[in-house]
Structures are given as structure tokens and as C-alpha cells.
């Protein structure tokens, strides 16, 4: 059983401010250790739950955040670019885990909430419903028939995932108080929850259904002030000076039209 772990950084245990997830800042080096330890706990849990192979994708920033020397040697790791394929090889996997994720843009009291880009994206809707990165990535996996079996992050992220993905194992590693503030667990307790959650998710993998998005997929994006709206053309509809929408056959194809 092959499990794919897609990793972001804002929802990692021990992280609650933007400087921790921004390369080049004083806080970033320590946060890379927090990230790597959460990943190792998740990998361990996957194997304890019955996984025979684990693939991890570093999906934060440019994809070079993990501490290579400290990673669990049993897994394989995808870093850097992968052309236009966000979850390479997902079609050959039994389940997807979204580790260290954050709530969608605009979620009250959620730690480091945003959708894809806090600097450029204000709001995103998928088929008329407001969506975040959990919906995008679960939808991409679902297009390939693969269920999203676990998420980890703050309490708001867990609430968002449970509402969208019936049966998902939601591992809360902190409680959001503000965009840059929260109540954190100790590292040992957070890693215990991640490890146990991953093991449980793998064991119940076959009972969780893939997240299926209605086709064709319409993504509407509202940009922040002074964003660049593309020229209207086939499959691109301009709504106003900050908002446009695209239509495509799959979630990934539609997302690539926005990036």
C-alpha cells in the first residue's frame, strides 16, 4: 500500500507566525526542524498502519524546506519543481495525507490562514463554493480515484477538512487564536498525535471515499488589490477588475490556469 504525504508548513506543530515559514528569516531554520520532525512522525505512523511504501512531497514555498540528513530513510522524498503535476504519481497511491495544512483565506482565528498566496489571492471558489488548499488537493487526488485519508493542522483546518471529507482523520496539533497566535502542544504530544493519526488513517484507508468534484471544474479567483486579471479568452471569464474564473476538465488543469 503506497501512501502519499503532501506537506505544507503553516500547519506544522510549533509554528504560529509568518517568519517561521519564510526562508531567509531568523525563525525559519528552527521551523525546518519542526517540519522534518512532523514528517518523520507521519512516516512512522504510516508504516505502523500497514503502508508498504511512503512518498513525501515538500509543497511549501519552492519545496526545499525539509532537513535531508534527518529524514526517515524508509520514505522517498519529492523536493523542488515537478512541472505542472502537484502530486506526482498520486494515481498509483492508495491514500493521500495533507500534513501541516492551514485553513482557507478569511477563516477567523486560524493560524496563518490563506489560499495558495496570501500576497496575491484574496478568495477562491470551486464550483460556486468557497474553497481552500484542502479542497484543491483532495479534489486532485479524487480525480485520480484516491481518497484523502488524513489532515493535520490547527482546529480551524481540522473543522474545514471534516466538513468537506467524510471519514478523514483530522489531527489537531494546535488551536488558533489569531493569524499569528495560538495554543500549541508540546513536540512529543504533537508527534504522538500525528503518528497515531497516520496509523489509523492507513488502516481505514479503503473505507474512505475519494473527494469527487463535479465536472467541468470552475474556479473563481478574487485577487488582492491591484492584482493582474488575464484577458478574457476561451475558458477564462473576467468578472470584474479583481476577479476572474476558469473552467477545465479536472481540478489540476483548472488550478494550473490560475498559477
Buried (B, 14 or more C-beta within 10 A) or exposed (E): BBBBBBBBBBBBBBBBBBEBBEEEEEEBEEBBEBBBBBBBBBBBBBBBBEBEBBBBBBBBEEBEBBBEEEBBEEBEBBBEEBEEEBBEBBEEBBBBBBBBBBBBBEBEBBBBBBBBBBEBBBBBBBBEEBBBBBBBBBBBBBBBEBBBBBBBBBBBBBBBBBEBBEBBBBBBBBBBBBBEEBEBBEBEEBBBBBBBBBBBBBBBBEEBEBBEBEEBBBBBBBBBEEBEBEEEEEBBBEEEEBBBBBBBEBBBBBBBBBE
